[in-house]
């Protein structure tokens, strides 16, 4: 068993670490305050060849593996959670389903602009009454001649304001008395398609989180992604990959909080000694380091299994669950180590804590992850 990164993975890590520290971290505090989406960062990531990182070169991607994707998400998130989640969703939710289930024509038309950065990737799954119960989809797509006519609402959709198209789920009929859910690629400039960006969020302020309203939106039947009626299974597979991204993001934010806490503990003096000299602080720092190492290894294992074409749903759920929960714990402890200063925005750690909470909710709550794991180990 070899835990060493490949030369290509090391090169990607060095590139994204330097980029994140020089281009992403420096403006993170201000973007959190102003809620300004960092379009210029993604233009530069496109210039670096990162926007299509794990996708085939024939469509403008770099042909890299899932571990490399996880490395990039971790490093971007270490610098800025908003940038990390934007990139993760772009790849794992926007590009991945088209790459996995699209025809060669669909990939050429819809995956290529995602790989080049011309369009951000997005995926329309969650609805006002279909969150953890994603099978409760209400959006409909009725076939009228050669077009689907789509009506419905989606919520909490990442990147849609900057996507030229996105795949979304809709009911296309019934089969054996059950809803037939399909995935359809929809251009965001289609008549009747409205993107609303007015959420007031706890954290991840510089990421784009939207509502979608579809009123008699017509798209050609050829935009059906994969087989009709297979949309439910497709988004389950898509979410498995997305959970690796969320796990990597959690590791990145936790790493940033740990580094800030360690730095502060060494500098801050109380009772004539640095905080780092007190055993109570040492134990907190030690636990942080250990849990981050465990979480990163879990993310890498899930990514490796995916790259090997092996089943990885259980490991993806485990890494997402564990990494997101230790991230929330570590950011909380980082604030605690900072004391009153930790409550102030200038010290970054309160931002890490606010950003971390979404990771226990998005792409399947912690409760849903436990359901997935219990199913995978044979409870039902």
C-alpha positions in Angstrom: 0.0 0.0 0.0 1.5 3.3 -1.1 0.3 6.6 0.4 2.6 8.7 -1.7 1.0 11.1 -4.1 2.0 10.6 -7.8 4.2 13.1 -9.5 1.2 14.5 -11.3 -0.8 14.9 -8.1 2.2 16.6 -6.4 2.4 19.0 -9.3 -1.3 19.8 -9.1 -1.0 20.3 -5.3 2.0 22.7 -5.7 0.2 24.7 -8.4 -3.1 25.0 -6.5 -1.4 25.7 -3.2 0.5 28.6 -4.6 -2.5 29.9 -6.5 -4.8 29.6 -3.5 -2.4 31.5 -1.2 -1.6 34.2 -3.7 -4.9 34.7 -5.5 -7.7 33.3 -3.2 -6.8 33.7 0.4 -5.9 37.4 0.2 -9.4 38.6 -0.6 -11.4 36.0 1.3 -12.3 38.2 4.2 -13.5 41.0 2.0 -15.5 38.7 -0.2 -17.2 37.3 2.9 -18.1 40.9 3.9 -19.3 42.1 0.5 -20.7 38.8 -0.7 -19.1 39.4 -4.1 -18.7 36.4 -6.3 -15.1 35.9 -7.4 -15.5 35.7 -11.2 -11.9 36.6 -11.7 -10.6 33.7 -9.7 -12.4 31.2 -11.9 -11.1 32.9 -15.0 -7.6 32.3 -13.6 -8.4 28.7 -12.7 -9.6 28.2 -16.2 -6.2 29.6 -17.5 -4.5 27.0 -15.2 -6.6 24.2 -16.8 -8.4 23.4 -13.5 -12.0 23.9 -14.6 -12.2 20.6 -16.4 -9.6 18.8 -14.3 -11.1 15.3 -14.1 -12.8 15.3 -17.5 -11.6 13.8 -20.8 -9.1 15.9 -22.8 -11.3 15.6 -25.9 -13.8 17.9 -24.3 -11.3 20.4 -23.0 -10.6 18.6 -19.7 -7.2 17.6 -18.2 -7.9 13.9 -17.7 -6.8 13.9 -14.1 -8.1 11.6 -11.4 -10.5 12.1 -8.5 -7.7 12.4 -5.9 -6.4 15.4 -7.9 -9.9 16.9 -7.8 -10.0 16.4 -4.0 -6.6 18.0 -3.6 -7.8 21.1 -5.5 -11.0 21.4 -3.5 -9.1 21.1 -0.3 -6.6 23.7 -1.1 -9.2 26.2 -2.5 -11.3 25.6 0.6 -8.4 26.1 2.9 -8.1 29.6 1.4 -11.8 30.4 1.0 -14.8 28.1 1.6 -16.9 30.0 -1.0 -14.4 29.4 -3.7 -14.1 25.7 -2.7 -17.8 25.0 -2.8 -18.1 26.8 -6.1 -15.4 24.7 -7.7 -16.6 21.4 -6.1 -20.1 21.9 -7.4 -18.9 23.0 -10.8 -17.1 19.7 -11.2 -19.0 17.1 -9.2 -22.6 18.4 -9.8 -22.3 20.3 -13.0 -19.9 18.5 -15.2 -19.9 15.0 -13.7 -23.5 13.9 -14.7 -23.0 15.1 -18.2 -19.7 13.2 -18.4 -21.2 10.0 -16.9 -24.5 9.9 -18.6 -24.4 12.2 -21.7 -24.0 11.2 -25.3 -20.9 12.3 -27.2 -23.0 15.1 -28.8 -24.2 16.3 -25.4 -20.7 16.2 -24.0 -19.4 18.2 -26.9 -22.1 20.8 -26.6 -22.5 21.0 -22.8 -19.4 19.5 -21.1 -16.9 21.4 -23.2 -17.9 24.9 -22.0 -17.8 23.6 -18.4 -14.3 22.4 -19.0 -13.1 25.6 -20.5 -14.7 27.7 -17.8 -17.0 29.4 -20.3 -19.9 28.2 -18.1 -20.0 27.2 -14.5 -21.5 23.8 -13.7 -24.7 23.5 -11.8 -27.3 20.8 -11.0 -31.0 21.3 -10.2 -32.1 18.7 -7.7 -33.4 20.2 -4.4 -36.9 21.6 -4.3 -38.9 23.5 -1.6 -40.6 20.2 -0.5 -37.9 17.8 -1.7 -34.7 18.1 0.3 -33.5 15.0 2.0 -36.5 13.3 0.3 -35.2 14.1 -3.2 -37.5 11.5 -4.6 -40.3 13.9 -3.7 -39.6 16.0 -6.8 -42.6 18.0 -8.0 -41.1 19.6 -11.1 -42.7 18.2 -14.3 -41.5 17.7 -17.8 -44.3 16.9 -20.2 -43.5 15.8 -23.8 -45.1 18.0 -26.4 -44.1 17.0 -29.9 -40.3 16.9 -29.8 -40.0 19.2 -26.8 -40.2 18.8 -23.0 -42.3 21.5 -21.4 -40.9 22.0 -17.9 -42.7 23.6 -14.9 -41.5 23.7 -11.3 -39.2 25.3 -8.7 -35.7 24.4 -7.5 -34.0 25.9 -4.4 -30.5 26.1 -2.9 -28.9 25.6 -6.3 -25.2 26.5 -6.5 -23.7 28.4 -9.4 -26.8 28.8 -11.5 -26.4 32.5 -12.0 -23.1 31.8 -13.8 -24.2 28.6 -15.7 -25.2 28.7 -19.3 -27.0 25.4 -18.9 -27.7 22.8 -16.1 -29.1 19.4 -15.6 -32.2 19.1 -13.5 -34.6 16.5 -12.4 -38.2 16.4 -13.3 -41.1 14.0 -13.4 -41.6 12.8 -17.0 -44.4 10.3 -16.3 -45.3 7.2 -14.3 -44.1 3.7 -14.4 -45.8 0.9 -12.5 -47.6 3.4 -10.5 -44.4 5.3 -9.4 -43.1 8.6 -10.5 -40.7 8.5 -13.5 -38.0 10.9 -12.7 -35.6 11.9 -15.5 -32.7 14.3 -15.9 -32.8 17.0 -18.5 -30.3 19.6 -19.6 -31.8 23.0 -19.7 -30.2 26.2 -21.1 -30.5 29.0 -18.4 -31.4 31.6 -21.1 -34.5 29.6 -22.2 -37.7 31.5 -22.2 -39.6 31.0 -18.9 -36.4 30.1 -17.0 -35.7 32.5 -14.1 -32.7 32.4 -11.7 -33.3 34.2 -8.4 -30.2 35.1 -6.2 -31.5 36.7 -3.0 -30.7 34.2 -0.2 -29.2 35.6 3.1 -26.9 32.9 4.2 -25.0 32.1 7.5 -21.8 31.4 5.7 -20.2 30.9 2.3 -21.2 34.4 1.4 -19.3 34.7 -1.8 -20.8 31.6 -3.3 -23.8 31.8 -5.6 -26.9 30.1 -4.2 -30.1 30.4 -6.1 -33.7 29.6 -6.7 -34.9 28.4 -10.1 -38.3 29.1 -11.4 -39.4 27.2 -14.6 -42.6 28.3 -16.3 -43.4 26.4 -19.5 -39.8 26.1 -20.4 -39.4 24.2 -23.6 -36.2 22.2 -24.3 -35.7 19.7 -27.1 -36.2 16.0 -26.3 -32.6 15.4 -27.3 -31.6 17.2 -24.1 -32.7 14.2 -22.0 -29.7 13.1 -20.0 -29.3 9.4 -20.0 -32.3 7.1 -20.0 -35.8 8.4 -19.4 -36.9 7.4 -15.9 -33.3 6.9 -14.7 -32.9 10.3 -13.2 -33.3 9.2 -9.6 -30.5 6.6 -9.9 -28.4 9.1 -11.8 -28.5 11.8 -9.1 -27.7 9.2 -6.4 -24.5 8.3 -8.3 -23.9 12.0 -8.9 -24.2 12.8 -5.2 -21.8 10.0 -4.3 -19.1 11.8 -6.2 -20.2 15.1 -4.8 -19.8 13.9 -1.3 -16.1 13.3 -2.0 -15.9 17.0 -2.9 -17.7 18.1 0.3 -15.4 15.8 2.4 -12.4 17.5 0.7 -13.8 20.9 1.4 -14.3 20.1 5.0 -10.7 19.0 5.3 -9.6 22.2 3.8 -11.6 24.5 6.1 -10.6 22.3 9.1 -6.9 22.6 8.1 -7.2 26.4 7.9 -8.8 26.6 11.3 -6.2 24.3 12.8 -3.4 26.4 11.4 -4.8 29.6 12.7 -5.4 28.1 16.1 -1.9 26.7 16.3 -0.4 30.0 15.2 -2.5 32.0 17.7 -1.8 29.5 20.6 2.0 30.0 20.1 1.7 33.8 20.0 -0.9 34.5 22.7 0.5 34.9 26.2 -1.5 34.4 29.3 -0.2 33.9 32.9 3.3 34.5 31.6 3.2 31.6 29.1 1.9 31.0 25.6 -1.4 29.2 25.2 0.5 26.4 23.4 2.4 25.6 26.6 -0.8 24.7 28.5 -1.7 21.0 28.3 -5.4 21.8 27.7 -4.5 23.7 24.5 -2.0 21.0 23.5 -4.6 18.3 23.7 -7.0 20.4 21.6 -4.4 21.0 18.9 -3.4 17.3 18.9 -7.0 16.2 18.5 -7.4 18.6 15.6 -4.3 17.3 13.8 -5.3 13.7 14.3 -8.9 14.2 13.1 -7.8 16.1 10.0 -5.4 13.4 9.1 -8.1 10.7 9.4 -10.6 12.8 7.4 -8.1 13.4 4.6 -7.3 9.7 4.4 -11.0 8.9 4.2 -11.5 11.3 1.4 -8.5 9.9 -0.5 -9.7 6.4 -0.1 -13.2 7.2 -1.4 -11.6 9.1 -4.3 -9.2 6.2 -5.0 -12.1 3.7 -5.1 -14.0 5.9 -7.5 -10.9 6.1 -9.8 -10.5 2.3 -9.7 -14.1 1.8 -10.8 -15.0 0.1 -7.5 -18.1 0.7 -5.4 -17.5 3.8 -3.3 -21.0 4.9 -2.0 -20.3 3.8 1.5 -16.9 5.4 1.7 -18.1 8.6 0.1 -20.9 8.9 2.7 -18.4 8.1 5.5 -15.8 10.6 4.4 -18.5 13.3 3.9 -20.1 12.6 7.3 -16.8 12.3 9.3 -15.0 15.2 7.6 -18.0 17.6 7.9 -18.6 16.8 11.5 -14.9 17.1 12.6 -14.7 20.4 10.5 -17.6 21.8 12.6 -15.9 20.6 15.8 -12.4 22.0 14.8 -13.7 25.4 13.7 -15.6 25.6 17.0 -12.4 24.8 18.9 -10.4 27.2 16.9 -12.8 30.0 17.9 -12.5 28.8 21.5 -8.7 28.9 21.5 -8.9 32.5 20.2 -11.2 33.5 23.0 -12.9 36.8 22.5 -10.7 37.5 19.4 -12.2 34.4 17.8 -15.6 36.1 17.9 -14.2 38.9 15.8 -14.2 38.8 12.0 -10.6 40.0 11.6 -9.3 36.7 12.9 -10.9 34.5 10.2 -11.9 31.6 12.5 -15.5 32.8 13.0 -15.8 32.7 9.2 -14.5 29.2 9.1 -17.1 28.2 11.7 -20.0 29.8 9.7 -18.8 28.2 6.5 -18.4 24.8 8.0 -22.1 24.4 9.0 -23.3 24.0 5.4 -21.1 20.9 5.1 -23.3 18.9 7.5 -26.3 19.8 5.5 -25.6 20.1 1.8 -25.5 17.0 -0.6 -27.1 14.9 2.1 -27.4 15.8 5.7 -25.4 14.0 8.4 -28.6 12.0 9.1 -28.9 11.0 5.5 -25.2 9.9 5.4 -25.9 7.6 8.4 -28.9 6.2 6.6 -26.7 5.5 3.5 -24.0 3.9 5.6 -26.4 1.7 7.5 -27.9 0.5 4.2 -24.5 -0.2 2.7 -23.4 -2.3 5.7 -26.5 -4.4 5.5 -29.0 -3.0 8.1 -31.8 -3.0 5.5 
